[in-house]
């Protein structure tokens, strides 16, 4: 059968399912139907993440895997008890009960994703949101101006622009408007707080932040604006926004006498405990893990407490000496593999992605190490790119000295992967030796292989 005809039939099958399920669940209030295609996806699937503050404490391990066919098409019926934000690739979605949304998702560039069906205008609006880790309105530095006043004017003009675009939406809930207005405000604070560091980077300035002549009035002009926007910006509902959580230190700084700050400080403490669990995992510190458990049990807010305890339980099962958790990956030849395929040998794993600059800087060191100790273990270089094609393109015409594989954050969720690069060693008995080595050339790794 012609491949194009087969793909069309597959897509029609998804559409039929869409309408059947749409009718079936029309009167059920806790379902939403998503149907569409992930551009460039050839059956690898994609992960749908909840973006709220409780999920962050869990390292987003409560995410949902969406299977795709060989052309990237998918159909999923999700259960949700209320409207909420979700992330898929770099796209932020707002999904409500009873929604039926058709979408064409570009995982790298949300601005060219397309939507139709229920809430399509909301999804299109969200696709225009700047990314907080690119310092929002500065967009990675490309919007930086030479003069401080021009930067302030630009940032505030972007706020006005987004508010106008938000105001054009019709048939949206008051709560959505409320939260998106807060996101816009948070993006102003993010932009102003990070302005100097992006300015320094974009113009190649080497002196300290307070020594940049063009920004000499930063404290007298930008800081008052930050304070104005941060003051009384303390509704605990805002914690559901990752942009807001990104500026909590600023919010706390300018609201020390505000009683509404209590739940925000409370979440910050849970977030700190979550980070300490990560640190205890890196150092195999069982004593610290036990202490943290006692600290967490005595804290208020059941949802946050259970989330952090859940994370601690997961980490406690993967400290040094515990059995490794198996996971699936695909090698560069398209073969399906498992970590356990290499049981009986020491396994050194490098978790990386093509979009991760520190990963690319350190990758050659990992490859050198593999050549030095090629007779002492298996070296797995596992890409966590959401776009498999991008990973394969990166490998093209490169000398491959390790086993190159492709997996996902979801598949490795039991390993508490929060950031990359990340290095893991599994010993010959398939037990965890180290969950988070400093880097591939660190002394602990050299000592391990020299002792084999």
C-alpha positions in Angstrom: 0.0 0.0 0.0 1.2 3.5 -0.8 2.8 5.1 2.3 0.9 8.3 1.8 -2.4 6.5 1.6 -1.6 4.4 4.6 -0.7 7.6 6.6 -3.9 9.2 5.5 -5.9 6.1 6.7 -4.1 6.2 10.0 -5.0 9.8 10.4 -8.6 9.2 9.5 -8.7 6.4 12.1 -7.6 9.0 14.7 -10.3 11.4 13.6 -13.0 8.7 13.8 -11.8 7.9 17.3 -11.9 11.6 18.1 -15.6 12.0 17.2 -16.6 8.7 18.8 -15.0 9.6 22.0 -16.1 13.1 21.8 -19.7 11.9 21.8 -19.1 9.2 24.4 -17.7 11.7 26.9 -19.8 14.7 26.0 -21.6 14.5 29.3 -18.6 13.6 31.5 -17.0 16.6 33.1 -13.5 15.3 33.8 -12.2 14.4 30.3 -10.5 16.3 27.5 -9.6 15.0 24.1 -6.4 16.0 22.3 -5.8 14.9 18.7 -3.3 16.0 16.2 0.3 15.6 15.1 3.8 16.2 16.5 5.9 17.6 13.6 9.0 15.5 13.0 7.8 12.7 15.3 7.9 9.2 13.8 6.4 7.1 16.5 8.6 8.1 19.4 5.8 9.5 21.4 5.8 12.7 23.5 5.3 13.6 27.1 2.5 15.9 28.5 3.6 17.6 31.7 1.5 19.3 34.3 3.1 22.7 35.0 1.8 23.4 38.5 3.9 23.8 41.7 3.1 20.4 43.1 4.4 18.7 39.9 7.6 20.7 40.2 8.2 19.3 43.7 7.8 15.8 42.1 10.3 16.7 39.4 7.3 16.3 37.0 7.2 12.5 37.5 3.4 12.7 37.3 3.6 13.4 33.6 1.6 11.5 30.9 3.1 9.7 27.9 1.3 10.3 24.6 2.0 7.5 22.0 2.3 8.6 18.4 2.1 6.6 15.1 4.9 6.5 12.5 3.7 9.9 11.1 3.6 11.7 14.5 -0.2 11.5 14.8 -1.7 11.0 18.2 -5.0 10.7 20.0 -5.4 10.9 23.8 -8.3 11.2 26.2 -7.0 12.7 29.4 -8.6 12.9 32.8 -8.6 16.2 34.7 -10.7 17.6 37.5 -10.2 21.2 36.6 -8.7 23.5 34.0 -5.0 23.6 34.2 -1.7 24.4 32.4 0.2 21.6 30.7 3.5 21.6 28.7 4.2 19.6 25.6 7.6 20.1 24.2 8.2 23.9 24.5 4.4 24.5 24.2 2.2 25.6 27.1 -1.4 24.5 26.8 -4.4 25.4 28.9 -6.8 22.5 29.0 -10.3 22.5 30.4 -12.7 19.6 31.1 -14.7 18.7 28.0 -12.2 20.4 25.7 -11.7 18.7 22.3 -8.5 20.2 20.7 -6.9 19.5 17.4 -3.3 20.6 17.1 -0.2 20.5 15.0 2.7 20.8 17.5 6.2 22.1 16.8 8.0 21.1 19.9 10.9 23.6 19.5 9.0 26.7 18.2 5.5 27.1 19.8 4.9 30.2 17.6 4.3 28.0 14.6 2.1 25.4 16.3 -1.5 25.4 15.1 -4.7 24.7 16.9 -8.4 24.3 16.2 -11.4 23.2 18.2 -12.3 24.1 21.8 -10.0 26.7 23.3 -8.0 27.1 20.1 -7.8 30.9 20.6 -6.4 30.3 24.1 -3.7 27.9 22.8 -2.7 30.4 20.1 -2.4 33.2 22.6 -0.2 31.0 24.9 2.0 30.2 21.9 3.1 33.8 21.9 4.3 33.8 25.5 8.1 34.5 25.8 10.1 31.8 27.6 11.0 32.6 31.2 14.5 30.9 31.0 15.4 33.2 28.1 14.6 36.0 30.5 11.1 36.5 29.0 10.9 39.7 27.0 14.6 39.8 26.4 14.2 36.6 24.4 17.7 35.2 25.0 19.3 38.7 24.6 18.2 39.4 21.1 15.9 42.3 22.3 18.7 44.0 24.4 19.2 47.7 23.6 22.4 49.7 24.3 20.8 52.3 26.6 19.2 51.4 29.9 16.2 53.6 29.3 15.5 52.0 25.9 15.5 48.5 27.6 13.1 49.6 30.2 10.8 51.2 27.6 10.9 48.1 25.5 10.1 45.7 28.3 7.1 47.8 29.4 5.9 48.1 25.9 5.9 44.3 25.6 3.9 44.1 28.7 1.3 46.4 27.2 1.3 44.5 24.0 0.6 41.2 25.7 -2.1 42.7 27.8 -3.8 44.0 24.6 -3.5 40.5 23.1 -5.0 38.9 26.2 -7.8 41.4 26.1 -8.8 40.4 22.6 -9.7 36.8 23.8 -13.4 36.2 24.1 -15.2 33.4 26.0 -12.4 32.8 28.4 -12.8 32.4 32.1 -12.0 35.1 34.6 -9.5 32.8 36.3 -7.6 32.4 33.0 -7.4 36.2 32.5 -6.4 36.6 36.1 -3.5 34.1 35.8 -2.3 35.3 32.5 -2.3 38.9 33.7 0.0 37.7 36.5 2.2 35.8 34.0 2.7 39.0 32.0 3.6 40.9 35.2 6.0 38.2 36.2 7.7 38.4 32.8 8.3 42.1 33.4 10.1 41.3 36.7 12.0 38.4 35.1 13.2 40.7 32.3 14.3 43.5 34.6 16.0 41.2 37.1 18.1 39.5 34.4 18.6 42.6 32.2 22.2 43.3 33.3 23.5 39.7 32.9 22.0 39.5 29.4 23.4 42.9 28.6 26.9 41.8 29.7 26.7 38.6 27.6 25.3 40.2 24.4 27.8 43.0 24.3 30.8 40.9 25.5 31.4 43.1 28.6 33.9 41.6 31.1 33.6 44.0 34.0 31.3 43.5 37.0 27.6 44.3 36.7 27.9 47.4 38.7 30.7 48.7 36.6 28.9 48.9 33.2 28.6 52.6 32.3 25.4 52.2 30.3 23.7 50.6 33.3 25.0 52.9 36.0 21.4 54.0 36.8 20.1 50.5 37.1 19.6 50.7 40.9 17.9 54.0 40.8 15.6 53.3 37.8 15.1 49.6 37.2 15.0 48.4 40.9 12.1 50.8 41.8 10.1 49.3 38.9 10.8 45.8 40.1 9.7 46.7 43.6 6.6 48.3 42.3 5.6 45.2 40.3 6.6 42.8 43.1 4.9 44.5 46.0 1.7 42.8 47.0 2.1 40.4 44.1 1.4 37.6 46.6 -1.7 35.5 45.7 -0.8 31.9 46.4 -2.7 31.0 43.2 0.2 32.4 41.2 2.3 29.5 42.3 0.7 27.5 39.5 2.7 29.6 37.1 6.3 28.6 36.5 7.1 32.2 35.6 6.0 33.3 39.1 7.9 30.5 40.8 11.0 31.7 38.9 10.9 35.0 40.8 10.0 34.0 44.3 13.2 35.3 45.8 12.3 38.8 44.4 8.7 38.5 45.6 9.8 37.5 49.1 12.4 40.3 49.2 9.9 43.1 48.6 7.0 41.7 50.7 8.6 40.9 54.1 5.7 42.3 56.1 2.9 40.9 53.9 0.8 38.2 55.6 -0.2 36.8 52.2 3.4 35.7 51.8 3.1 32.8 54.2 1.9 30.1 51.7 4.5 31.3 49.2 7.3 31.0 51.8 5.8 27.6 52.7 6.1 26.3 49.1 9.7 27.8 48.9 10.6 25.7 52.0 9.3 22.5 50.3 11.2 23.5 47.2 14.4 23.8 49.2 13.8 20.4 50.8 13.3 19.0 47.3 16.6 20.4 46.3 18.3 19.0 49.4 16.9 15.5 48.4 18.7 16.0 45.1 21.9 16.8 46.9 21.6 13.8 49.2 21.1 11.6 46.2 24.3 12.9 44.6 26.3 12.2 47.7 24.5 8.9 48.7 23.8 10.5 52.1 21.4 8.2 53.8 21.7 10.0 57.1 20.6 13.3 55.4 17.7 11.5 53.6 16.4 10.2 56.9 16.7 13.6 58.5 14.9 15.2 55.6 12.1 12.7 55.9 11.5 13.7 59.6 11.6 17.4 58.6 9.1 16.9 55.8 6.6 14.8 57.9 6.2 17.7 60.4 5.4 20.3 57.7 1.9 21.7 56.8 0.2 21.4 53.4 -0.6 17.8 52.7 -0.3 18.0 48.9 3.2 19.5 49.0 4.2 17.2 51.8 3.1 14.1 49.9 4.8 15.2 46.7 8.2 15.7 48.4 7.8 12.5 50.4 7.1 10.7 47.1 10.2 12.1 45.6 12.3 11.1 48.7 10.9 7.6 48.5 12.0 7.3 44.9 15.5 8.6 45.6 15.9 6.4 48.7 15.4 3.3 46.4 18.2 4.4 44.2 21.1 5.2 46.5 24.5 3.5 46.2 24.2 -0.3 46.4 20.5 -0.5 45.4 19.4 -2.4 42.3 19.4 -0.2 39.2 16.0 0.5 37.5 15.8 -0.7 33.9 14.9 1.7 31.1 14.3 1.5 27.4 16.2 3.4 24.7 16.8 3.3 21.0 20.3 3.1 19.5 21.5 5.1 16.5 20.8 2.1 14.2 17.1 2.1 15.3 17.4 -1.0 17.5 15.3 -1.2 20.7 17.5 -1.6 23.7 17.3 -1.9 27.5 19.8 -0.9 30.1 19.7 -4.5 31.4 21.1 -5.7 28.1 24.5 -4.8 29.5 24.1 -6.4 32.9 27.3 -8.1 34.0 29.5 -5.2 33.0 30.1 -1.7 34.5 27.9 0.8 32.7 28.8 4.5 32.5 25.9 6.6 31.3 26.1 10.2 29.9 22.6 11.9 29.8 22.7 14.8 27.4 20.8 16.7 24.6 21.7 18.6 21.5 20.2 21.8 22.9 22.3 21.6 26.1 25.5 23.6 25.7 27.3 22.3 28.8 26.5 18.8 27.6 28.1 19.4 24.2 31.2 20.9 25.9 31.6 17.9 28.1 30.7 15.2 25.6 34.3 14.9 24.1 35.6 14.1 27.6 33.1 11.3 28.0 34.2 9.9 24.6 37.9 10.2 25.6 37.2 8.3 28.8 35.4 5.5 26.8 38.6 5.0 24.7 40.8 5.0 27.8 38.7 2.4 29.6 37.1 0.6 26.6 38.0 -2.8 28.1 36.6 -2.0 31.5 32.9 -1.3 30.8 30.1 -0.1 28.6 29.7 3.6 27.8 26.2 4.7 27.0 25.6 8.2 25.6 21.8 8.7 26.0 20.2 11.7 24.4 17.1 13.2 26.0 16.2 15.3 22.9 12.4 15.4 22.4 13.1 15.5 18.7 14.8 12.2 17.6 15.6 13.6 14.1 17.6 16.4 15.7 19.6 13.9 17.6 20.3 11.7 14.5 21.3 14.8 12.5 23.8 15.7 15.2 25.4 12.3 15.1 25.6 12.3 11.3 29.2 12.3 10.0 30.6 12.1 13.6 33.0 9.4 14.8 31.0 7.3 17.2 33.1 5.7 20.0 30.4 5.0 22.5 26.9 3.4 22.3 24.7 6.3 21.2 21.1 6.0 22.4 17.9 8.1 22.5 15.4 8.1 25.4 13.3 10.6 27.3 13.0 12.2 30.7 9.9 10.2 31.3 11.6 6.9 30.7 14.3 7.9 33.3 11.9 9.4 35.8 12.9 6.9 38.5 16.5 8.4 38.2 15.2 11.8 39.3 16.7 13.5 36.3 16.2 17.2 36.8 19.0 18.7 34.8 21.7 17.6 32.3 24.5 16.8 31.7 24.1 13.9 34.2 26.5 11.0 34.7 25.5 7.7 36.2 27.5 4.5 37.0 25.9 1.1 37.3 28.3 -1.6 38.6 28.8 -5.2 37.3 26.0 -6.5 39.6 23.5 -4.0 38.1 23.6 -2.0 41.3 23.8 1.8 41.5 27.4 3.0 42.2 26.8 6.7 41.7 23.7 8.5 40.6 25.1 11.9 39.8 28.9 12.2 39.2 30.3 15.8 39.0 31.6 15.3 35.4 33.0 12.5 33.2 36.6 13.3 34.1 36.0 13.6 37.9 38.3 11.8 40.3 35.6 9.5 41.6 35.0 8.1 38.1 38.7 7.8 37.3 39.2 5.9 40.6 36.3 3.6 39.9 37.6 2.5 36.5 41.2 2.2 37.7 40.1 -0.2 40.4 38.4 -2.5 38.0 
